[in-house]
């Protein structure tokens, strides 16, 4: 139970976003790769959700991280930051949904 919460839940969502953002700021492509690996579990969860837009985000989140990694390698950090915005949008959306339930 605990491992699934870590791989699919908020630690994976926020941790991967934080690690990837720090990787962009510091110019460390390997950190963005770690962020891409962390978000993969949550991306699989998104693929399993019924609305088609979640499937699109589920397939694209790890790929966007990998593209951001390439851009940081090429030292185009502003574009790498833009590629992480969908991850932030999904985190804000699910955070708002969770907070509105309570």
LINHU-V219969 format. One record per backbone hydrogen bond with DSSP energy under -0.5 kcal/mol. CO is the residue of the C=O (numbers start at 1). NH is the residue of the N-H. E is the energy in kcal/mol with one decimal. If there is no record, write none. Layout:
# LINHU-V219969
((CO/NH/E) (CO/NH/E))
This chain:
# LINHU-V219969
((1/5/-1.8) (2/6/-1.9) (3/7/-2.6) (4/8/-2.4) (5/9/-1.6) (9/12/-0.6) (9/13/-2.1) (10/14/-2.7) (10/15/-0.6) (11/15/-1.7) (12/16/-1.9) (13/17/-1.5) (14/18/-2.6) (15/19/-2.8) (16/20/-2.3) (17/21/-2.3) (18/22/-2.5) (19/23/-2.1) (20/24/-2.0) (21/25/-2.5) (22/26/-2.8) (23/27/-0.9) (23/28/-2.7) (27/29/-0.7) (28/31/-0.9) (28/32/-1.1) (29/33/-1.8) (30/34/-1.9) (31/35/-2.1) (32/36/-2.2) (33/37/-2.1) (34/38/-2.2) (35/39/-1.9) (36/40/-0.7) (38/41/-0.5) (38/42/-0.5) (39/43/-2.5) (40/44/-2.1) (41/45/-1.5) (42/46/-2.3) (43/47/-2.0) (44/48/-1.1) (45/49/-0.6) (46/49/-1.1) (51/54/-0.7) (51/55/-1.1) (52/56/-2.0) (53/57/-2.2) (54/58/-2.8) (55/59/-2.3) (56/60/-1.9) (57/61/-2.5) (58/62/-0.5) (59/63/-0.6) (60/64/-3.0) (61/65/-1.8) (62/66/-2.1) (63/67/-2.3) (64/68/-2.3) (65/69/-2.2) (66/70/-2.0) (67/71/-2.2) (68/72/-2.4) (69/73/-2.2) (70/74/-1.8) (71/76/-3.2) (72/75/-1.2) (76/80/-1.4) (77/81/-2.2) (78/82/-1.5) (79/83/-1.6) (80/84/-0.8) (81/84/-0.8) (82/85/-1.0) (84/88/-1.6) (85/89/-2.6) (86/90/-2.4) (87/91/-2.1) (88/92/-2.5) (89/93/-2.5) (90/94/-2.7) (91/95/-2.2) (92/96/-2.4) (93/97/-2.2) (94/98/-2.3) (95/99/-2.3) (96/100/-2.0) (97/101/-0.9) (98/101/-0.5) (98/102/-0.8))
